[in-house]
Amino acid sequence: MKYSVCIFDFDLTLADSKPAILECFKFALKTHGVKVPDDHTIAKTIGLTIEDAFELFLGHRDEELIDKLAVTYRAKADEIMTPMTSFYDDALGVLQLLKNSGIKIGVVSTKRSYRIRQSFERENNLSVVDRITGIEDVSACKPDPEGLNRTIEYFNRDKSEVLYIGDSYIDALTAKNASVDFCAVLTGTTGKSEFEKYPCVAVCTSLTDMLKTIF
């Protein structure tokens, strides 16, 4: 096998957290009297930090308001994010197959790492992942490669052995900036034509489809 390490994004790559994310954004915006965009506009920001997403919704950078929105978002997320997040039907099986094949598994996300752990713990499957790097573990968020590079350093493998898997153009940029191979999955809001603008070893319809890139 070419790859000894597979690193995944989380939201809309391994798990469908879209309903919870939409609800958290809507709740925060309504609470602070900000116009709520349509679901598609909100969903397109998944993968950005919530602060950057709020800036897009506002159309300008109002640090004080964005801070208030972020606090409200996170409080709502504490209530609903894990219960309303579900792994894609094939996700845990794919991860276990890779793990059984001796491949190391990592997750690099702009989500907080404890929320990702909660989702795996809810399925009694935290052991399938060897390393989780969340937004609180880095000083610069994706598409900055810091999180990906730190995770690769943890595994102590050459970058030629690493594959990053994600659903967003942000993930594609992150892999490019880290100089590692990238496999796109069409489970998020980024379409195939958009991924064609970035280096991809494959563009796959699902995680199961992605396995053909590994074996």
MOHU-V129873 format. One record per residue. N is the residue number from 1. PHI is phi in whole degrees, 0 to 359 (NA if undefined). PSI is psi as a letter, one per 30 degrees, with the letter a starting at -180 (* if undefined). Layout:
BEGIN
n->N phi->PHI psi->PSI
n->N phi->PHI psi->PSI
END
This chain:
BEGIN
n->1 phi->NA psi->k
n->2 phi->290 psi->e
n->3 phi->255 psi->k
n->4 phi->255 psi->f
n->5 phi->226 psi->k
n->6 phi->241 psi->k
n->7 phi->244 psi->k
n->8 phi->244 psi->k
n->9 phi->290 psi->l
n->10 phi->252 psi->d
n->11 phi->297 psi->k
n->12 phi->68 psi->g
n->13 phi->253 psi->e
n->14 phi->263 psi->e
n->15 phi->220 psi->k
n->16 phi->268 psi->j
n->17 phi->254 psi->g
n->18 phi->303 psi->e
n->19 phi->302 psi->e
n->20 phi->291 psi->e
n->21 phi->296 psi->e
n->22 phi->301 psi->e
n->23 phi->297 psi->e
n->24 phi->295 psi->e
n->25 phi->297 psi->e
n->26 phi->298 psi->e
n->27 phi->298 psi->e
n->28 phi->296 psi->e
n->29 phi->296 psi->e
n->30 phi->296 psi->e
n->31 phi->301 psi->e
n->32 phi->256 psi->g
n->33 phi->70 psi->g
n->34 phi->259 psi->k
n->35 phi->302 psi->k
n->36 phi->268 psi->k
n->37 phi->291 psi->l
n->38 phi->289 psi->l
n->39 phi->302 psi->e
n->40 phi->297 psi->e
n->41 phi->297 psi->e
n->42 phi->294 psi->e
n->43 phi->299 psi->e
n->44 phi->295 psi->f
n->45 phi->270 psi->f
n->46 phi->298 psi->k
n->47 phi->116 psi->f
n->48 phi->280 psi->l
n->49 phi->293 psi->l
n->50 phi->293 psi->f
n->51 phi->295 psi->e
n->52 phi->292 psi->e
n->53 phi->295 psi->e
n->54 phi->296 psi->e
n->55 phi->299 psi->e
n->56 phi->296 psi->e
n->57 phi->294 psi->e
n->58 phi->284 psi->e
n->59 phi->85 psi->g
n->60 phi->197 psi->l
n->61 phi->260 psi->j
n->62 phi->251 psi->j
n->63 phi->303 psi->e
n->64 phi->296 psi->e
n->65 phi->292 psi->e
n->66 phi->298 psi->e
n->67 phi->299 psi->e
n->68 phi->295 psi->e
n->69 phi->299 psi->e
n->70 phi->294 psi->e
n->71 phi->297 psi->e
n->72 phi->294 psi->e
n->73 phi->302 psi->e
n->74 phi->293 psi->e
n->75 phi->296 psi->e
n->76 phi->293 psi->e
n->77 phi->298 psi->e
n->78 phi->300 psi->f
n->79 phi->277 psi->e
n->80 phi->239 psi->f
n->81 phi->299 psi->e
n->82 phi->292 psi->e
n->83 phi->299 psi->e
n->84 phi->263 psi->g
n->85 phi->256 psi->k
n->86 phi->228 psi->k
n->87 phi->293 psi->k
n->88 phi->300 psi->l
n->89 phi->306 psi->e
n->90 phi->263 psi->f
n->91 phi->298 psi->e
n->92 phi->293 psi->e
n->93 phi->295 psi->e
n->94 phi->296 psi->e
n->95 phi->299 psi->e
n->96 phi->294 psi->e
n->97 phi->299 psi->e
n->98 phi->298 psi->e
n->99 phi->299 psi->e
n->100 phi->294 psi->f
n->101 phi->272 psi->g
n->102 phi->88 psi->g
n->103 phi->273 psi->k
n->104 phi->282 psi->k
n->105 phi->242 psi->k
n->106 phi->232 psi->l
n->107 phi->230 psi->k
n->108 phi->233 psi->k
n->109 phi->214 psi->l
n->110 phi->275 psi->g
n->111 phi->278 psi->l
n->112 phi->291 psi->k
n->113 phi->297 psi->e
n->114 phi->292 psi->f
n->115 phi->291 psi->e
n->116 phi->296 psi->e
n->117 phi->300 psi->e
n->118 phi->301 psi->e
n->119 phi->295 psi->e
n->120 phi->291 psi->e
n->121 phi->295 psi->e
n->122 phi->299 psi->f
n->123 phi->263 psi->g
n->124 phi->54 psi->h
n->125 phi->223 psi->g
n->126 phi->297 psi->f
n->127 phi->293 psi->f
n->128 phi->288 psi->f
n->129 phi->254 psi->k
n->130 phi->271 psi->f
n->131 phi->205 psi->k
n->132 phi->239 psi->k
n->133 phi->241 psi->j
n->134 phi->254 psi->a
n->135 phi->296 psi->e
n->136 phi->282 psi->f
n->137 phi->265 psi->f
n->138 phi->229 psi->l
n->139 phi->264 psi->f
n->140 phi->224 psi->k
n->141 phi->271 psi->l
n->142 phi->306 psi->k
n->143 phi->275 psi->g
n->144 phi->300 psi->k
n->145 phi->277 psi->g
n->146 phi->306 psi->e
n->147 phi->297 psi->e
n->148 phi->294 psi->e
n->149 phi->296 psi->e
n->150 phi->298 psi->e
n->151 phi->292 psi->e
n->152 phi->296 psi->e
n->153 phi->299 psi->e
n->154 phi->300 psi->e
n->155 phi->281 psi->f
n->156 phi->56 psi->h
n->157 phi->238 psi->l
n->158 phi->292 psi->k
n->159 phi->299 psi->f
n->160 phi->293 psi->f
n->161 phi->264 psi->g
n->162 phi->251 psi->k
n->163 phi->238 psi->k
n->164 phi->257 psi->k
n->165 phi->240 psi->k
n->166 phi->205 psi->l
n->167 phi->253 psi->f
n->168 phi->236 psi->l
n->169 phi->300 psi->f
n->170 phi->296 psi->e
n->171 phi->295 psi->e
n->172 phi->299 psi->e
n->173 phi->295 psi->e
n->174 phi->299 psi->e
n->175 phi->298 psi->e
n->176 phi->299 psi->e
n->177 phi->291 psi->f
n->178 phi->268 psi->f
n->179 phi->61 psi->h
n->180 phi->235 psi->l
n->181 phi->294 psi->k
n->182 phi->230 psi->k
n->183 phi->242 psi->k
n->184 phi->269 psi->k
n->185 phi->240 psi->k
n->186 phi->269 psi->h
n->187 phi->258 psi->f
n->188 phi->249 psi->b
n->189 phi->256 psi->f
n->190 phi->270 psi->k
n->191 phi->273 psi->l
n->192 phi->301 psi->e
n->193 phi->297 psi->e
n->194 phi->290 psi->e
n->195 phi->296 psi->f
n->196 phi->294 psi->f
n->197 phi->278 psi->f
n->198 phi->236 psi->l
n->199 phi->293 psi->k
n->200 phi->223 psi->k
n->201 phi->283 psi->f
n->202 phi->195 psi->l
n->203 phi->240 psi->j
n->204 phi->243 psi->l
n->205 phi->283 psi->f
n->206 phi->202 psi->l
n->207 phi->293 psi->e
n->208 phi->298 psi->e
n->209 phi->298 psi->e
n->210 phi->296 psi->f
n->211 phi->300 psi->f
n->212 phi->295 psi->f
n->213 phi->282 psi->f
n->214 phi->268 psi->e
n->215 phi->254 psi->*
END
